[in-house]
Amino acid sequence: MAIRSNIFSSRVPFEEKAIEVFMYQVKNNPVYARFTDALGLRPQKINDLKDIPLLPVRAFRETEMVTANGDPDLIFESSGTGGMKRSVHKVYDKQLCIDSVTRGFHRFYPNNAVIWAYTPGYTENPRSSLIWMLKTLINRTGHKSSRFLPLDQPIQQAEADAAAGTGKPLILFGAAFGIIDLVEINEVTLPANAIVIETGGMKTYRRELDRKELHKRIASGFGISSEQVHSEYGMCELLSQAYSKETGWFETTPWMQVTIRDPENPARICEPGEEGLIGVIDLANIDSCSFLLTGDKGVSDESGRFSVLGRWNPLELRGCNFLIDQD
C-alpha cells in the first residue's frame, strides 16, 4: 500500500501524506468516521492540514480504535494510573512500529550508543509501550553492555567506569522519578559523554518537581551537566516520540507534527506562547488514528517546537460523548 510505504518518505510533503492518511482512516476507522460526522464535516472537502479534526485521545480507553481487521502484531496498554481505565493500542504492522521508534530515536541520538534502561512502575505492565520501545532500542545496539538495570539497586561506580571504557556514548533512559530514586540510592559519576533521557512519569516519587529542578537534581547526582539531561514525549496511544535536548523544547520527527489547540475550540491552533492542549498528528498510527488531541497542556514557540506543562484540568472535552454507547 503506497500510503504505508510513504510514511517515512522525505519525497512526499507531510501535508500530502497526512490528508491521504486522513481519508483512509475516515473510510476504515468507524469511530473516527463518527467523530467527523458528528462535527458536520465533509471529509472529501478537506484539503488543508489545519482542517483535519483531532480526536480526543480518551477514545483509546472508551472504544476500539482500529482501521484493520484480524489479529494485531502487538497490543500496547497504558498503565491505568489511579484505577483509570487503560488505553489499548493495537498495532497491525510491527515493522512500521519498529521503524518509527528506531528512526525517530536515531534522528536525535547516535546509533552506536550503549543504552541502559531503568523503568520502575512499568515492568509490571507486560504490554507497556515504553518497555517495548526500550527493548527494541537495546536489542538494536548490539552491545552486550546495553541492558535494563535491576530495580532498586544502585549503579556502581565500576559499572559506570566500564561503560566509559567501551568508548561508546552511554544513554541512560527511563522514568523520570525512578532515575531520581537511583540518584538517591547512590550518587555515581557517569561517563563524560553520558546522556540521561527521562520519560516523565512520577509514580515512584513522593513529591513533585518542575522539569528544570528535576534535571538539575539528576545532573548533580550523576556528575554531568544539566545540558546532558534530556526528555522524551510519548504515550501508549502514539507510535512516534518527540525529544527535548538542551533547550527544553521538544522536537518531532518528520512524520509527526504537534500543534497547541484551544481547549474551548480545538479546531483553533493557538499562537506561539499561548497555552493550550497538545494536539498530535502521528502518521505511524495508520492502523488506529493519526489525529489526536491529548489531555496534556503545552505551549509552542515560533519555530514550531513545543513544551509540556503538565496535565490539563478538566479533561472532559466537548465532542467526546458520542464515543460512548455506540458500536
C-alpha positions in Angstrom: 0.0 0.0 0.0 1.6 3.3 -1.2 0.1 5.2 1.8 2.0 2.9 4.2 5.3 3.0 2.3 5.3 6.8 2.1 5.1 7.5 5.8 8.8 7.9 6.3 9.5 9.2 2.7 11.1 12.6 2.5 10.0 12.9 -1.1 6.3 13.3 -0.2 5.3 16.5 1.7 3.9 16.0 5.2 0.6 17.6 4.4 0.0 15.4 1.4 0.7 12.3 3.4 -1.5 13.5 6.3 -4.5 14.2 4.1 -4.1 10.7 2.4 -4.0 9.1 5.9 -7.0 11.1 7.0 -9.1 9.9 4.0 -8.0 6.3 4.7 -8.9 6.5 8.3 -12.3 8.2 7.8 -13.1 5.3 5.5 -11.8 2.5 7.6 -12.0 3.6 11.3 -15.7 3.7 12.3 -15.0 5.7 15.5 -13.1 8.4 13.6 -15.8 8.4 10.9 -18.5 9.0 13.5 -16.4 11.8 15.0 -16.0 13.7 11.7 -19.7 13.2 11.0 -20.7 14.5 14.5 -18.7 17.6 13.7 -20.6 18.1 10.5 -17.5 17.7 8.3 -17.4 16.5 4.8 -14.1 14.7 4.5 -13.9 15.0 0.7 -13.9 18.8 1.2 -10.9 18.8 3.5 -7.7 19.7 1.6 -5.9 21.7 4.3 -4.0 20.2 7.2 -5.4 22.6 9.7 -9.0 21.5 8.9 -8.4 17.9 9.9 -10.1 17.3 13.3 -8.2 15.9 16.2 -9.9 13.0 18.1 -9.7 13.2 21.9 -7.2 10.6 23.0 -9.5 9.1 25.5 -11.1 7.2 22.6 -8.4 4.6 23.1 -9.9 4.0 26.6 -13.5 4.1 25.6 -13.7 2.0 22.4 -11.7 0.0 19.9 -9.5 2.2 17.7 -8.6 0.3 14.6 -8.6 0.6 10.8 -7.5 -3.0 10.2 -9.0 -6.5 10.6 -7.6 -9.7 12.1 -5.2 -10.3 14.9 -2.8 -7.4 15.7 1.0 -7.9 15.8 1.3 -6.0 19.1 -1.1 -4.7 21.8 0.0 -1.8 24.0 -1.8 -0.8 27.2 -1.4 2.3 29.3 -0.5 2.0 33.0 -4.0 2.7 34.2 -2.7 5.0 37.0 -5.1 5.7 39.9 -7.6 3.0 38.8 -8.3 4.7 35.5 -9.4 2.5 32.6 -6.5 1.6 30.4 -5.9 2.8 26.9 -5.5 0.0 24.4 -3.5 0.5 21.2 -3.5 -2.4 18.7 -0.6 -2.5 16.2 -1.1 -4.4 12.9 2.3 -3.5 11.4 5.1 -4.4 13.8 7.9 -3.4 11.4 6.4 0.0 10.9 6.3 0.5 14.6 10.0 -0.6 14.9 10.9 1.8 12.1 9.1 4.7 13.8 10.8 4.1 17.1 14.4 3.4 15.8 14.4 6.0 13.0 13.0 8.6 15.4 15.5 7.9 18.1 18.5 7.9 15.8 17.5 11.3 14.3 18.5 12.7 17.7 21.0 10.2 19.2 23.9 8.2 17.8 23.3 4.6 16.7 26.5 3.3 18.4 25.4 4.2 22.0 25.2 1.8 24.9 21.7 2.0 26.3 20.7 1.5 30.0 17.0 1.4 30.9 15.5 1.9 34.3 11.7 1.6 34.5 10.2 1.2 37.9 6.4 1.3 37.8 6.3 -0.1 34.2 7.7 -3.5 34.5 4.6 -5.0 36.0 2.7 -4.0 32.8 3.5 -6.7 30.2 2.0 -4.5 27.5 3.9 -1.3 28.3 4.8 0.6 25.1 7.7 2.1 26.9 9.2 -1.3 27.9 8.7 -2.5 24.3 10.4 0.6 22.9 13.4 0.3 25.2 13.8 -3.4 24.5 13.7 -2.6 20.8 16.4 0.1 21.1 18.6 -2.1 23.4 18.4 -5.0 21.0 19.3 -2.8 18.1 22.5 -1.6 19.8 24.2 -5.0 19.6 26.2 -4.1 22.7 26.3 -6.7 25.5 26.6 -3.7 27.9 23.1 -2.4 26.8 20.5 -3.7 29.3 17.7 -3.0 31.8 19.1 -2.0 35.1 17.8 -4.1 38.1 15.2 -2.2 40.1 16.1 -0.7 43.5 19.8 -1.4 43.1 22.4 1.3 42.8 24.6 1.9 39.8 28.1 1.0 41.0 31.0 3.3 40.0 32.8 0.3 38.5 29.8 -0.2 36.1 29.9 3.5 35.0 33.7 3.2 34.5 33.3 0.1 32.4 30.7 1.9 30.3 33.2 4.7 29.8 35.8 2.2 28.8 33.8 1.0 25.8 34.5 4.3 24.1 30.8 4.4 23.2 28.3 7.1 24.3 26.2 6.0 27.3 22.4 6.8 27.3 20.5 6.1 30.5 16.8 6.1 29.5 14.0 5.8 31.9 11.1 7.0 34.1 12.0 10.5 35.5 11.4 9.9 39.1 12.8 6.4 39.0 16.0 8.0 37.9 15.8 10.4 40.8 15.4 7.3 43.1 18.6 5.9 41.5 20.5 9.1 42.4 19.2 9.0 46.0 20.3 5.3 46.4 23.8 6.1 45.4 25.4 9.1 43.6 27.8 8.0 40.9 29.8 9.8 38.2 28.6 8.7 34.7 31.0 8.9 31.7 31.7 12.4 30.4 29.7 11.6 27.2 26.7 10.3 29.0 23.1 11.4 28.3 20.2 10.8 30.6 16.7 10.8 28.9 13.8 11.0 31.2 10.3 9.9 30.0 8.3 11.8 32.6 6.2 9.6 35.0 6.0 10.5 38.7 4.7 7.2 40.0 7.7 6.4 42.2 8.3 9.7 43.8 6.9 11.4 46.9 6.6 15.0 45.7 6.6 16.9 42.5 9.5 18.8 40.9 9.3 21.0 37.9 11.4 19.8 34.9 14.2 22.3 35.4 14.7 21.3 39.0 14.3 17.6 38.1 17.1 17.9 35.5 19.3 19.8 37.9 18.9 17.0 40.6 19.7 14.3 38.1 22.7 16.1 36.7 24.1 16.7 40.1 23.7 13.1 41.2 25.4 11.7 38.1 28.2 14.2 37.9 27.1 15.6 34.5 25.8 18.9 33.3 22.1 19.8 33.1 22.5 20.1 29.3 23.2 16.3 29.3 19.7 15.6 30.8 17.1 15.3 28.0 13.4 14.4 27.9 11.2 12.1 25.7 7.5 12.7 25.0 5.4 9.7 24.1 2.5 7.6 25.2 0.7 4.3 24.6 -1.6 5.9 22.0 1.3 7.2 19.9 3.8 5.1 17.9 6.2 8.0 17.5 8.1 10.1 20.1 9.4 13.6 20.4 12.7 14.5 22.2 13.9 17.6 24.1 17.6 18.2 24.3 19.5 21.1 25.9 16.9 23.8 25.0 14.0 22.2 26.9 11.8 22.4 23.8 10.6 19.2 22.2 11.2 18.5 18.5 9.3 15.9 16.5 10.3 13.5 13.7 9.3 14.4 10.1 6.3 12.0 10.2 4.9 13.6 13.4 3.5 17.1 14.0 2.5 18.9 17.2 0.2 21.9 17.5 -1.3 23.6 20.5 -5.0 23.8 20.5 -7.6 26.0 22.2 -9.3 23.7 24.8 -12.6 25.6 24.2 -12.3 25.2 20.4 -9.8 22.5 19.5 -10.1 23.5 15.8 -8.2 26.7 16.6 -4.5 26.5 16.7 -3.0 28.6 19.5 -0.5 31.3 18.8 3.1 30.8 19.9 3.4 31.4 23.6 -0.3 30.7 24.2 -1.1 27.7 26.5 -3.5 25.1 25.3 -3.9 21.4 24.7 -1.2 19.4 22.9 -2.5 18.1 19.6 -0.6 15.4 17.7 -0.6 14.1 14.1 1.4 10.8 14.1 1.4 9.2 10.7 2.8 6.0 12.1 -0.6 5.5 13.7 -2.0 4.4 10.4 -3.9 1.4 11.8 -5.5 3.3 14.6 -5.9 7.1 14.5 -3.2 9.6 13.5 -5.0 12.7 14.6 -5.2 13.1 18.3 -6.0 15.7 21.0 -4.2 14.8 24.2 -5.0 15.8 27.7 -1.6 17.5 28.1 -1.1 21.2 28.5 1.6 22.8 26.3 2.9 25.8 24.5 4.8 26.2 21.3 7.5 28.6 20.1 7.9 30.5 16.9 9.8 27.6 15.2 7.1 25.0 16.0 8.8 23.3 18.9 6.7 22.7 22.0 7.0 22.4 25.8 4.9 20.2 28.0 3.4 22.0 31.0 1.6 19.1 32.7 -2.0 17.7 32.5 -4.9 19.9 31.6 -7.8 20.1 34.0 -10.6 19.4 33.4 -10.0 16.6 30.9 -13.7 16.3 29.8 -13.7 18.0 26.4 -16.5 18.8 24.1 -17.2 16.3 21.4 -16.3 13.1 23.4 -19.7 11.8 24.5 -20.6 10.3 21.1 -17.8 7.8 21.7 -19.8 6.0 24.4 -22.9 3.9 24.0 -22.3 3.4 20.3 -21.0 0.4 18.4 
